[in-house]
Amino acid sequence: MDKDDNVDIFTRLDELRTAVFGQSVKILPDTFLLKFEKLENRFGNAYAIRHRNRKDLVLIDTVRKEHEQELVRFRESGYDIKAILLTHSDLIGQSFDTLSNIANRFETQVYIHPLDSQSTGALDITGYHDVYKEFDLSIFHTPGHTSGSIVIYCGINKALFVGDSAVGAPYDNNAYYFERPIIENPQNDLALTESWRSMSIEFEHFLPLHGKPQFDITELERMSILRNLTKTEPTKTL
């Protein structure tokens, strides 16, 4: 992780396109992206948020094998990993170890929605936790992709971490767009549609688990994103 908080918006996407899997790339002040291998047609993104004290971290979806050595480096560099937040249960089957072993090894806690916890021993991500106040985090339940899918809003940088509740354009596509994931069950797709319809957060950065993130979003762009995520038609292809 750099110590310099300046982020060049003109080179940020190029850095992400060529990023080494698992290594932290600064995308916003005190916010980093950890890229991972493609799943189907989209590269993956996990995230790290650094506290203003420069000692504490909250990690989002950083449990894949590509992330293991970066978690080791965080600890060796003196960072205290305060929490690992998982946006949905797919990450459990993709993780490099059991959630309890990861929590013990890195002296942290793993959080997930109880509907997705699968008896992993992870803590309830929807409960009150001091770390949310420390990092200005809010959790929103967005069922659809899984029963316990959530999105995370960070008020410090006005970033919305959306997990698989929205999928971004491929990194090699010059356009920006977001779709709901393909959901075979119409009721589940409707549930996710309604979750996005009720979203009133004025986010400025939209950070998915899969596909290209979008930064410095204007009000018109935000309205366009939400309009696409709440369209009646289900997503056919991504």
GIVENGI-V562177 format. One line per field, one symbol per residue. psi: psi as a letter, one per 30 degrees, with the letter a starting at -180 (. if undefined). burial: b if it has 9 or more other ideal C-beta (glycine too) atoms within 8 Angstrom, else e. Layout:
psi->???
burial->???
This chain:
psi->klfkgkjjfffeeeeeegkkkfkkkkflkgkkkjlllkjcgkllkllkkklffgfkkkkjgigleffefeeeeeeffgkjjfkjkkflfefefflflleeeeeeeghakkklkffgfhhfglljfflkkefeeeghkkkkkikdelegkllkkjfeghkjjgbgfkklllegkflklklklkjejeeeeeeeeeeeefjgkilfkjjleklklklhkleeeeeeeeeefgleklkel.
burial->eeeeeebeeeebeebbeebeebbbbbbbebbbbbbbeeeeebbbbbbbbbbeeeebbbbbbbbbebbbebbeebbeeebebbbbbbbbbbbbeebeeebbebbeebebbbbbbeebbeebebbbbeeeeebbebbbbbbbbbbbbbebbbbbbbeebbbbbbbbbbbbbbbeeeeeebbbbbbeeeebbebbbebbeeeeeebbbbbbbbbbbbbebeeebbeebbebbeeeeebeeb
